[in-house]
Amino acid sequence: MKTLKLGDSVPEVMVLEAKLAKRGYSPMLDALGAGNAQGIFDEQDAEHVRLFQISHRGPDGEPLKVDRIVGPATWWALDNDSRILPVAIPLQMVAVRLPYYADKSGADHTFWLNAEVAESFIAGIDKWKVKFGGLYIVTETYRTIASQAAARARKPSLCLRAGWSLHGHGRAVDGHIRPENQKLLVKFYKHMQRFGWWTVFNRPGEPVKFQSSESWHVQNTLDADLKTASGLRSKIYLTRWAKAHGGEGALRKIVKKEVRS
């Protein structure tokens, strides 16, 4: 294959983009990116090559030179199992004790949330209890990538791809507010928003809808100041996380690492 560098405009650029996408380094990884349809080795392509080179080896077993140039070694790595990343990428999780909907005794159960956001969730729930009373009951917190993939196989419409769920990152919680009524639910959503937690069921400019007998989903991406819908906020977070960890393939390698005090 021809060596490619920034500014080249040759058919091999389209071959490169197809190989990068197959390995999880798609142009769509750029937040709101439109991709490259002109066959030009542009800045976006060069950045994806850099991210690929950071985490892959060449045919000599040594890490690729990170130069954003697609030479023989990088072409080889694109066609071979050359990833340097470990099999699993651990995310730190901390325990949260809350009632579980399937336990009729009302006993608290242990759930695991991402260490970066767990404190804000706990603070929000604790202040909710003091201010409004009622009871928050969890239906799900951490969903492993393996279980997400299994759920996807059972019901294809359930989730797009394994790893592209904030449950898999320990940043989403499903639950109920009891007693269940629309006014209480709206209050809960607005209350948790002050702690950086959002819901994907909310639509900009529309009232919060009462999800009777449905899990109420709240999520935290640490992007609470972004003036975008929460679904888009999630996509931006997951896109940035993937880029920072070597590409989209990393999203399928997440495992929880429980942090015990």
C-alpha positions as CSV (number, residue, x, y, z in Angstrom):
1,M,0.0,0.0,0.0
2,K,1.1,3.6,-0.7
3,T,2.4,5.6,2.3
4,L,-0.2,8.2,3.3
5,K,0.4,11.6,5.0
6,L,-1.7,14.7,5.7
7,G,-3.0,16.3,2.5
8,D,-2.7,13.2,0.2
9,S,-5.7,12.7,-2.1
10,V,-5.5,9.2,-3.5
11,P,-7.9,6.1,-3.5
12,E,-5.9,4.5,-0.7
13,V,-7.4,7.1,1.7
14,M,-10.8,5.5,1.4
15,V,-9.2,2.0,2.0
16,L,-7.5,3.4,5.1
17,E,-10.8,4.9,6.5
18,A,-12.5,1.5,5.9
19,K,-9.8,-0.3,7.8
20,L,-9.8,2.2,10.6
21,A,-13.6,2.0,11.0
22,K,-13.4,-1.8,11.1
23,R,-10.9,-1.6,13.9
24,G,-13.1,0.8,15.9
25,Y,-11.4,4.1,14.8
26,S,-14.3,5.4,12.7
27,P,-14.5,9.0,11.7
28,M,-17.9,9.0,13.5
29,L,-15.9,8.9,16.7
30,D,-15.5,12.6,16.4
31,A,-18.3,14.3,18.4
32,L,-20.9,15.2,15.8
33,G,-18.3,14.4,13.1
34,A,-19.4,14.2,9.6
35,G,-16.7,11.9,8.3
36,N,-14.6,12.4,5.2
37,A,-16.3,11.8,1.8
38,Q,-13.7,13.5,-0.4
39,G,-11.0,10.9,-0.3
40,I,-8.5,13.4,1.2
41,F,-6.2,12.4,4.0
42,D,-7.3,15.3,6.3
43,E,-6.7,16.3,9.9
44,Q,-9.5,14.0,11.1
45,D,-7.9,11.0,9.4
46,A,-4.5,11.9,10.8
47,E,-5.9,12.1,14.3
48,H,-7.5,8.6,14.0
49,V,-4.2,7.2,12.7
50,R,-2.4,8.7,15.7
51,L,-4.9,7.1,18.1
52,F,-4.5,3.8,16.4
53,Q,-0.7,4.0,16.4
54,I,-0.7,4.8,20.2
55,S,-2.2,1.4,21.0
56,H,-0.8,-1.0,18.4
57,R,2.4,-2.8,17.5
58,G,4.1,-3.3,14.1
59,P,5.3,-6.5,12.5
60,D,8.5,-6.4,14.6
61,G,6.5,-6.5,17.8
62,E,7.5,-3.0,18.8
63,P,5.0,-0.2,19.3
64,L,4.2,1.8,16.2
65,K,5.9,5.1,15.6
66,V,3.3,7.7,16.4
67,D,3.8,10.1,13.5
68,R,0.3,10.2,11.9
69,I,1.8,8.8,8.7
70,V,0.5,5.5,7.3
71,G,3.6,3.5,6.3
72,P,4.2,-0.2,5.9
73,A,4.1,-1.0,9.6
74,T,0.8,0.9,10.2
75,W,-0.7,-0.8,7.2
76,W,0.4,-4.2,8.6
77,A,-1.0,-3.4,12.0
78,L,-4.4,-2.5,10.5
79,D,-4.6,-6.0,9.0
80,N,-3.4,-7.9,12.0
81,D,-4.1,-8.5,15.7
82,S,-1.6,-5.9,17.0
83,R,-3.4,-4.1,19.8
84,I,-1.4,-3.2,22.9
85,L,-4.3,-2.4,25.1
86,P,-5.0,-4.9,27.9
87,V,-7.9,-7.3,27.6
88,A,-9.9,-5.4,30.1
89,I,-10.2,-1.7,31.0
90,P,-11.2,-1.4,34.7
91,L,-13.4,1.5,35.9
92,Q,-13.5,2.3,39.6
93,M,-16.8,1.7,41.2
94,V,-18.0,2.5,44.7
95,A,-20.9,0.9,46.6
96,V,-24.3,2.5,47.0
97,R,-26.9,1.1,49.4
98,L,-30.5,1.5,48.3
99,P,-33.7,-0.5,48.3
100,Y,-34.2,-2.9,45.3
101,Y,-37.5,-3.2,43.6
102,A,-37.5,-7.1,43.6
103,D,-37.0,-7.3,47.3
104,K,-40.4,-6.9,48.9
105,S,-38.9,-6.7,52.4
106,G,-37.6,-3.2,51.7
107,A,-34.0,-4.1,52.6
108,D,-31.2,-2.1,51.1
109,H,-29.0,-3.7,48.5
110,T,-25.5,-2.9,47.2
111,F,-25.2,-1.3,43.8
112,W,-22.1,0.0,42.1
113,L,-21.6,3.4,40.6
114,N,-18.6,5.1,38.9
115,A,-16.4,6.6,41.6
116,E,-16.3,9.9,39.7
117,V,-20.1,10.5,40.1
118,A,-21.3,8.3,42.9
119,E,-20.9,11.0,45.5
120,S,-23.2,13.4,43.6
121,F,-25.8,10.7,43.3
122,I,-25.7,9.9,47.0
123,A,-25.9,13.5,47.9
124,G,-28.9,14.0,45.6
125,I,-30.8,11.0,47.0
126,D,-30.0,11.9,50.6
127,K,-31.3,15.5,50.2
128,W,-34.3,14.3,48.4
129,K,-35.3,12.1,51.4
130,V,-34.9,15.0,53.7
131,K,-36.8,17.5,51.6
132,F,-39.5,15.5,50.0
133,G,-39.8,12.2,51.8
134,G,-41.0,9.3,49.8
135,L,-38.7,6.4,48.7
136,Y,-36.3,5.9,45.8
137,I,-36.1,2.3,44.7
138,V,-33.4,1.1,42.3
139,T,-34.2,-1.3,39.4
140,E,-30.7,-1.3,37.9
141,T,-27.4,0.4,38.1
142,Y,-24.3,-1.2,36.7
143,R,-24.8,-3.3,33.6
144,T,-21.7,-5.2,32.5
145,I,-20.7,-5.1,28.8
146,A,-21.2,-8.9,28.6
147,S,-24.8,-8.6,29.9
148,Q,-25.5,-5.7,27.6
149,A,-24.3,-7.7,24.6
150,A,-26.5,-10.6,25.7
151,A,-29.5,-8.3,26.1
152,R,-28.8,-6.9,22.7
153,A,-28.9,-10.5,21.2
154,R,-32.3,-11.1,22.9
155,K,-33.8,-7.8,21.9
156,P,-31.9,-6.0,19.1
157,S,-33.7,-2.7,19.7
158,L,-32.6,-2.5,23.3
159,C,-29.2,-1.0,22.9
160,L,-27.1,0.1,19.9
161,R,-23.7,-1.6,20.6
162,A,-22.1,-3.2,23.6
163,G,-20.3,-0.5,25.6
164,W,-22.3,2.4,24.3
165,S,-24.5,2.5,27.5
166,L,-23.8,4.7,30.5
167,H,-24.9,1.7,32.6
168,G,-21.7,0.0,31.4
169,H,-19.7,3.0,32.7
170,G,-21.5,3.0,36.1
171,R,-23.0,6.4,35.3
172,A,-26.7,5.5,34.9
173,V,-29.3,4.4,37.4
174,D,-32.8,3.1,36.8
175,G,-35.4,3.4,39.5
176,H,-38.8,4.4,40.8
177,I,-40.0,7.1,43.2
178,R,-42.7,5.9,45.5
179,P,-45.4,6.8,45.8
180,E,-45.5,7.0,42.0
181,N,-47.2,10.1,40.7
182,Q,-46.3,12.6,38.0
183,K,-45.7,15.6,40.2
184,L,-43.3,13.7,42.4
185,L,-41.5,12.3,39.5
186,V,-41.0,15.8,37.9
187,K,-39.8,17.1,41.2
188,F,-37.3,14.3,41.4
189,Y,-36.0,14.9,37.9
190,K,-35.5,18.6,38.5
191,H,-34.0,17.9,41.9
192,M,-31.4,15.5,40.6
193,Q,-30.5,17.8,37.7
194,R,-29.0,20.2,40.3
195,F,-26.5,17.4,41.1
196,G,-25.6,16.9,37.5
197,W,-27.9,13.9,36.8
198,W,-30.1,14.0,33.7
199,T,-32.8,11.8,32.2
200,V,-32.9,10.6,28.6
201,F,-36.7,10.6,28.7
202,N,-36.7,14.4,28.8
203,R,-37.1,16.3,25.5
204,P,-36.0,19.9,25.1
205,G,-39.0,22.2,25.3
206,E,-41.4,19.5,26.4
207,P,-42.7,18.6,29.8
208,V,-41.3,15.6,31.6
209,K,-43.5,12.6,30.8
210,F,-44.7,10.2,33.6
211,Q,-43.2,6.8,32.9
212,S,-45.8,4.7,34.7
213,S,-44.5,1.2,35.6
214,E,-41.2,2.1,33.8
215,S,-37.8,2.5,35.1
216,W,-36.9,6.2,35.5
217,H,-33.4,6.6,34.0
218,V,-31.0,9.2,35.3
219,Q,-27.4,9.6,34.1
220,N,-24.3,11.6,34.8
221,T,-21.6,12.3,32.2
222,L,-19.7,15.2,34.1
223,D,-20.9,17.4,31.3
224,A,-23.7,19.0,33.2
225,D,-23.0,22.5,31.7
226,L,-23.5,21.3,28.1
227,K,-26.6,22.9,26.6
228,T,-27.6,19.8,24.8
229,A,-30.2,17.1,25.2
230,S,-29.1,14.4,27.6
231,G,-29.1,11.7,24.8
232,L,-26.6,13.8,22.8
233,R,-24.7,14.5,26.0
234,S,-24.3,10.8,26.5
235,K,-23.0,10.3,22.9
236,I,-20.5,13.0,23.3
237,Y,-19.2,11.5,26.6
238,L,-18.9,8.0,25.2
239,T,-17.2,9.3,22.0
240,R,-14.6,11.3,24.0
241,W,-14.0,8.3,26.3
242,A,-13.4,6.0,23.4
243,K,-11.0,8.4,21.8
244,A,-9.1,8.8,25.1
245,H,-8.8,5.0,25.5
246,G,-7.6,4.0,22.0
247,G,-10.8,3.7,19.9
248,E,-14.3,2.4,19.9
249,G,-13.1,-1.1,20.6
250,A,-12.2,0.0,24.1
251,L,-15.9,0.4,24.9
252,R,-16.3,-3.4,24.7
253,K,-13.5,-4.0,27.2
254,I,-14.9,-2.2,30.3
255,V,-15.0,-4.1,33.6
256,K,-15.9,-2.8,37.0
257,K,-13.2,-2.5,39.7
258,E,-14.9,-2.3,43.1
259,V,-13.4,0.2,45.5
260,R,-13.9,-0.9,49.1
261,S,-13.3,1.5,52.0
